[in-house]
Amino acid sequence: MKKKQAEGFGDTIKQFTDMTGISKMFENKDCGCDKRRRTLNEILPYKRK
């Protein structure tokens, strides 16, 4: 299985929270994590568009 390459800092934070189990605590709650991930990816992308 091939890992998806992180597009920005938001993806890196998500990978970290998944690996440490932090994301499991908020699994059934709408905490706004996806919106924050997208916003961080837009602000701090790894590749310029």
N, C-alpha and C positions, 0 to 999 in steps of 0.2 A: 504494500500500500504506500502510495506516494503522498507526502505531506504537501499541503497547499502552501505556497510561498507567501510570506507576510507582505501585504501591500503597504503597510504603514505601521506606526507605533501602536495603534488600536488593536491590530491583529496580534502583535507581540504580547500586549497585556492580556488578551483573551487566551493565548496559548499558555501563558504563565498561570492564569487563574484555573484553567482546565487541568494543568499538570499538578497543581498544588491542592486541588479539590475545593477551592474557594467557590467556584462557579456552581458546584453541587448544592451549596447552601441556598442559592437563589433560583434553583431550577424551576420551581412552579410559581415564581413571582415575576411581575413585570417591573423590573428594577431600572429599565432604560439602558441596559448594557449594550444592546445592539446599536442604539442611537449614539451612545458615547464612543463605541468602537468606530463607527463610520465617521464621526466628527474628528476624532483623533487621526484617522487615516487621511482625511482631507487636509488637516492642519500640518501633520508631520508625515508626509509620504516618503517612502524609501526610493522611489523613482520619480523623476520629474516628468510631467505630462507635456 
